[in-house]
Amino acid sequence: MAFPALALSMVRGKTGLFFLSVFQFDGVTPQNLSGATLYFHAAVNGFSLTKSSPASGITIQNSSGGTNCATLQIEPSDTANVSAGLETLQMPCELVMQVGGEDYALNEGTLTITPNVGTP
C-alpha cells in the first residue's frame, strides 16, 4: 500500500475517536465512497471488534474520499471484554471498502488498547 499503515491507540473503557483517510492505491487520488460501505476489523486471542458505516461506528463525512473523510468511533463498551489487568493488548487491524459485493483492502496496521488507569 502506498500510504502509512494504521497505528491506532486507545485506552480501555474510554472512547476512541479516529479520523480515516481513504485514497486509491496510488495514495494520492481520493477514493470515491459513494455507494460504498467501510468496515474496520481488529482481532487477537478471542477478542474481536468490527465497526462499519453508515451507522455502526464509522461515519463517512465526505463521500468524495481523501484526507479525514470518515470517522471511526470505538465506544467504551467495545473494549469491556478486554482483560481488566495491566496488560496492553495489541492486535492487527484492517480497513476494508465494500462496493457491489466486492471487498477492497484499503489499509492495515495495529490497534493498541492500553489499560485504563483512572477516571474520568
N, C-alpha and C positions, 0 to 999 in steps of 0.2 A: 504494500500500500504506500502511497506517495505522501502520507501525512503522519504526524506523530501519533503513536499508539495511545489509547485511552489509559489514563493514570488517575483513577478516581479514588478519593479517600474520604471517609466519613466516620462519625462517632456512633457507636451502637446506641439505639434508643433515642437518637436525635434526627431531625430531618436533614436529609442530604439533598442539595439542590445543585444540579449540574447543567451547564449550557452546552448543547450539542451543535456541532458544525457538520454539514453534510455536503460533500463535494463529489464530483465524478472522479474516476480513477486517477486522473492527472493531478488531483489535489488542488486545482486552481478553479476549475469550472464548477459553479454551484449546481447541485443535483436537484432537478425539479421533483418536488414531493407531492404534486397533485395526484390524487387517487392512490397514494402510497400509504402503507402502514409501517411505522417504525417499531422495532422490537429491541429490547435490551434484555440480555440474559447473563446471569452470573451464577456459578455453582462450584461447590467443593465439599467433600466429605459429608454428604447428606443434606447440606444446606443449599437451597436454590432460590433465585429471585428472578422474576420475569415481569417486565413492565412493557406497555405498548401504547401507541396512540390509537384513537384520539382521546380516550377517557380513562386509561388505566396506568397513569403515571408519566406518560410522555405527552407533551403539548407541543404541537407544531405552530410556531408563531408566524413563520414565513414560508409558504409553500413553494417559493422560488428556490429554497435551499440556501447554502452558503454559511457564513460565519454566524454562530449563535442563533440558528433558525429554529431550534427546538429546545425544550427544557425537559430534563429527566428529574423527577422528584421521588425520592425514596423516603417513605414515611417511617416514623419510629416503630410502628407495629411490624414493618417488614423485616426488621432486624431483631425482633423479640426472641426468635428461636436461636440466635447466636449465643454461644456459651457465655454465661454471665461472669466468667472468670476474667483474669487479667491478660488473656491471650489476645493477640492481634490476629485476625483472620484475613488472609489474602487469597484471592481466587481469580481465575481467568474470567473475563467478561467479553461480550461482543455486542455490537450494534448492527442490526440487520434491517434492510428495507424489503418489504414485500409489495410487489406490484403484479396484478393479474395472476396470482398463484405462484409466481417465481420469487425465490429468496435471493437477495443480493447482499453479500457481506460488505459492510461499509467500513467497519473498524473493529479492532480487538485490542485487548490490553488487560489491565488488572484493576479490580475493585478491592480496596483495603478497608476493613472495618476494625476500628480501634476501640478499646474498652471505654465506657462512659465513666468518668472519674468524679462526676459531681452534678448538681442540679443548679440552675435550670439547664 
